[in-house]
Amino acid sequence: MNRRFTIIVALLVVIFVGLAGYFTFIQKPESFIPNQVTNTTAPNTTSPSPSPTNVVKVSEPESERGVSIKGYFFRKNTTDWGDVPVTCDTLVVTSINGGDRSLIGEFIQWVKDGNAVNALDEKSGNLILNLDLDELSQTEKQKILSSTPQNTVELKVINTRSDGRGVPACYSFVQILEVD
């Protein structure tokens, strides 16, 4: 009888602890999630869908790291989900002029590790960084579009995402703050 009583008490304790954890999670789930994320629909889509065109952005401010880079515009042909051909607006990064230099190194490492969003130039080994030109003025956009290997453009950018998983082929991991 004493052994049976001990087992019943132990089961009740396990159930109580489990229920307490469950109700705590229901009341405050954000404390159990390391990175808050929000789903937003990528440009050129008409409605949200469960397809890979839904972009997940990390909303924590500490994930934003800035760098000043120089380079020239390049249209990169690649394929998106389902082998759909796409053309991405990119910058071939030729130099890093300040800020968090390790950010560009991380993007390069992602490419070497198999992330196909950005790329490396086959001849120079320079990073080919996807850009989102939609948020820029016509003047800023034209400065980037008219840049060449001999006439580079300088961009001040911040990183807006902490990893490279689950995004479309032309997704940009940076937001352009300034074009010089």
C-alpha positions as CSV (number, residue, x, y, z in Angstrom):
1,M,0.0,0.0,0.0
2,N,2.9,2.4,0.8
3,R,4.5,1.8,-2.6
4,R,1.2,2.3,-4.4
5,F,0.7,5.6,-2.6
6,T,4.2,6.8,-3.5
7,I,3.6,6.0,-7.2
8,I,0.3,7.9,-7.1
9,V,1.9,10.9,-5.5
10,A,4.8,10.9,-8.0
11,L,2.3,10.8,-10.9
12,L,0.3,13.6,-9.5
13,V,3.5,15.7,-9.1
14,V,4.4,15.0,-12.8
15,I,1.0,16.0,-14.0
16,F,0.9,19.1,-11.8
17,V,4.4,20.3,-13.1
18,G,3.4,19.5,-16.7
19,L,0.2,21.6,-16.4
20,A,2.0,24.4,-14.7
21,G,4.5,24.5,-17.5
22,Y,1.8,24.4,-20.1
23,F,-0.2,27.3,-18.6
24,T,3.0,29.4,-18.2
25,F,3.8,28.9,-21.9
26,I,0.2,29.8,-22.9
27,Q,0.3,33.0,-20.9
28,K,3.7,34.2,-22.0
29,P,5.0,32.2,-25.1
30,E,7.6,34.8,-26.1
31,S,9.8,34.0,-23.2
32,F,10.3,30.5,-24.7
33,I,11.1,31.7,-28.2
34,P,14.7,32.8,-28.7
35,N,14.1,35.1,-31.8
36,Q,10.8,36.8,-32.4
37,V,9.9,36.5,-36.1
38,T,7.2,37.9,-38.3
39,N,6.0,36.7,-41.6
40,T,5.8,39.2,-44.4
41,T,5.1,38.6,-48.0
42,A,7.9,39.2,-50.4
43,P,7.5,41.9,-53.2
44,N,5.7,40.9,-56.4
45,T,3.2,38.6,-54.7
46,T,-0.5,39.2,-54.5
47,S,-1.3,37.3,-51.3
48,P,0.4,35.5,-48.5
49,S,0.9,31.8,-49.1
50,P,2.7,29.0,-47.5
51,S,5.2,29.0,-50.4
52,P,8.8,30.1,-50.2
53,T,7.9,33.6,-51.3
54,N,7.0,34.3,-47.6
55,V,10.0,35.9,-46.0
56,V,10.8,35.5,-42.3
57,K,12.5,38.6,-40.8
58,V,14.2,38.7,-37.4
59,S,12.8,41.7,-35.6
60,E,15.4,41.9,-32.9
61,P,17.4,45.2,-33.1
62,E,20.7,43.6,-32.1
63,S,20.7,41.6,-35.3
64,E,21.3,44.9,-37.3
65,R,25.0,45.3,-38.0
66,G,26.3,48.0,-40.4
67,V,29.1,48.1,-42.9
68,S,30.3,50.5,-45.7
69,I,31.1,48.7,-48.9
70,K,32.2,49.7,-52.4
71,G,31.4,47.8,-55.6
72,Y,29.6,47.7,-58.9
73,F,26.2,46.7,-60.1
74,F,25.7,43.2,-61.6
75,R,22.5,41.4,-62.7
76,K,22.8,37.8,-61.5
77,N,20.8,35.1,-63.3
78,T,19.8,32.2,-61.0
79,T,16.9,30.0,-60.2
80,D,14.4,30.3,-57.4
81,W,12.3,27.7,-55.7
82,G,11.0,25.1,-58.2
83,D,13.8,25.9,-60.7
84,V,12.1,29.2,-61.8
85,P,14.6,31.4,-63.6
86,V,15.0,34.8,-61.9
87,T,17.4,37.8,-62.3
88,C,18.6,39.5,-59.2
89,D,20.0,43.0,-58.6
90,T,23.4,42.6,-56.9
91,L,26.6,44.5,-56.0
92,V,30.0,42.9,-56.6
93,V,31.7,44.0,-53.4
94,T,35.3,45.2,-54.2
95,S,36.2,46.8,-50.9
96,I,35.0,47.3,-47.3
97,N,35.4,50.8,-46.1
98,G,34.3,50.7,-42.5
99,G,31.8,49.3,-40.0
100,D,31.5,45.6,-39.1
101,R,33.9,44.0,-41.6
102,S,33.1,40.6,-40.3
103,L,29.6,40.9,-41.7
104,I,30.9,40.5,-45.3
105,G,33.0,37.6,-44.1
106,E,29.9,35.9,-42.8
107,F,28.1,36.3,-46.1
108,I,31.1,34.8,-47.9
109,Q,31.2,31.9,-45.5
110,W,27.4,31.3,-46.0
111,V,28.1,30.9,-49.8
112,K,31.0,28.6,-49.1
113,D,28.7,26.5,-46.8
114,G,26.1,26.1,-49.6
115,N,23.7,29.1,-49.2
116,A,22.8,30.1,-52.8
117,V,21.2,33.5,-52.1
118,N,24.4,35.5,-52.5
119,A,27.3,34.3,-54.6
120,L,31.1,34.6,-55.2
121,D,32.6,36.0,-58.3
122,E,34.3,33.2,-60.1
123,K,37.3,35.3,-61.2
124,S,38.0,37.6,-58.2
125,G,36.3,35.6,-55.4
126,N,34.5,38.8,-54.3
127,L,31.1,38.6,-52.7
128,I,28.1,39.2,-55.1
129,L,25.6,40.7,-52.6
130,N,21.8,40.7,-53.5
131,L,20.3,44.2,-53.2
132,D,16.7,45.4,-52.8
133,L,16.5,48.6,-54.9
134,D,12.8,49.1,-54.5
135,E,13.2,51.2,-51.3
136,L,15.6,53.7,-52.9
137,S,15.0,57.0,-54.7
138,Q,15.4,57.1,-58.5
139,T,18.7,59.0,-58.0
140,E,20.1,56.5,-55.6
141,K,19.0,53.6,-57.8
142,Q,20.5,55.2,-60.9
143,K,23.9,55.6,-59.0
144,I,23.9,51.9,-58.3
145,L,22.7,50.8,-61.8
146,S,25.3,53.0,-63.6
147,S,28.3,51.7,-61.4
148,T,31.0,49.7,-63.2
149,P,34.2,48.0,-62.1
150,Q,36.1,51.2,-63.0
151,N,33.4,53.5,-61.5
152,T,32.3,51.9,-58.2
153,V,29.6,53.1,-55.8
154,E,29.8,53.2,-52.0
155,L,26.8,51.8,-50.0
156,K,26.2,52.0,-46.3
157,V,24.1,49.0,-45.4
158,I,22.8,47.2,-42.3
159,N,22.2,43.5,-41.9
160,T,18.5,42.8,-41.4
161,R,18.6,39.1,-40.9
162,S,20.7,36.8,-38.7
163,D,20.6,33.7,-40.9
164,G,20.2,32.7,-44.5
165,R,17.5,30.0,-44.4
166,G,14.2,29.8,-46.3
167,V,14.3,32.9,-48.4
168,P,13.8,33.5,-52.1
169,A,16.8,33.5,-54.4
170,C,16.9,37.4,-54.9
171,Y,16.3,38.1,-51.2
172,S,18.7,40.8,-49.8
173,F,20.1,40.4,-46.3
174,V,20.9,44.1,-46.1
175,Q,19.0,47.3,-46.1
176,I,20.7,50.2,-48.0
177,L,20.9,53.3,-45.8
178,E,23.0,55.5,-48.0
179,V,24.4,55.6,-51.6
180,D,27.5,57.7,-52.3
